[in-house]
Amino acid sequence: MNFSKQNILIIEDDIETLEIMIDLFQSDFSNVYTSTNGYEAIEVFKKNTIDVVLCDINIPKLNGLDTINKIREIDYSVPIIIISACSDSETLLKASNCNIQGYILKPIMFEDIQNIKDKIFHHQNYEFMDKNIEINFSTTLDLQNSQIIIEEKIVNLTTKETEFLKLLIKKKGSIVSYERIEQVVWGEDTIMSNTSLRTLVKNIRKKLSSNIIENIPKMGYRINIE
C-alpha cells in the first residue's frame, strides 16, 4: 500500500485539526494540499493533480457536501472520505448520495488512519477497475485484465498501455499532465521521452480503433468518453 506518488487534499477549517491531519498523512503522500473553505478547495483541486480528498462537512463559504458534489463534476472517480463530527441520520443520508468512499467521525483516532488508507487503496485498485468501460457500441475496456474487447474479439494491452488508460479514465474530463504520465506510467527510475509517449498513444489508438485520446499541446492528454 504505497501512496508516495500521490497527492492528497485535506479540506478542514479548524486549524488545530488540520495541523494534526497534515502530521498524520504527510509521510505517506508526495504532497499534502490544504484548504479551509469550500470555494478555495475547488480551486486547489482544479489547479493541481489530486489523488485523494479528505473533507469536513461544516466548512465556510460552501459546505462540505456541496464541495464534494462540485469536485465530482470535475472528477467522478477520485476517492473522497468525509471526516466530520456530524452523525445525524439526515447528514449521513445526504453524504451517502455523494459517491464517497468512507465517513469517519471526529475526533480522528490513530486507528482510523489505517482504515482510511484501506478504503483509498481498495477504491483505487479494485472497486473502480472492477467495472468494464464501454467506449462505443462495439468496444469495451476491461482494464482489470488489460484487455480491449471489440465485438467479442480480445486485444491485449501492455502494462504501460493499461496504466496510461487507467490514469486518463480516473481523471476523465480533465487534462493529465506529461509530468503526471511520466510519474505514474514510466515510474521514478525511467525517463519518458516524447517519442516513447507518442508511440504509446499511437498504439493504443490503433488497438481501440478510436480517437478518444486527445493531446493538449504543451499540457498533456485527456480521454473523451461519456
Sequence and secondary structure as in RCSB ss.txt:
>XXXX:A:sequence
MNFSKQNILIIEDDIETLEIMIDLFQSDFSNVYTSTNGYEAIEVFKKNTIDVVLCDINIPKLNGLDTINKIREID
YSVPIIIISACSDSETLLKASNCNIQGYILKPIMFEDIQNIKDKIFHHQNYEFMDKNIEINFSTTLDLQNSQIII
EEKIVNLTTKETEFLKLLIKKKGSIVSYERIEQVVWGEDTIMSNTSLRTLVKNIRKKLSSNIIENIPKMGYRINI
E
>XXXX:A:secstr
   TT EEEEE S HHHHHHHHHHHTTTSSEEEEESSHHHHHHHHHHS  SEEEE SS SSS HHHHHHHHHHH 
SSS EEEEES   HHHHHHHHTT  SEEEESS  HHHHHHHHHHHHHIIIIITTTS EEEETTEEEETTTTEEEE
TTEEEE  HHHHHHHHHHHHTTTS EEHHHHIIIII TTS   HHHHHHHHHHHHHHHTS  EEEETTTEEEE  
 
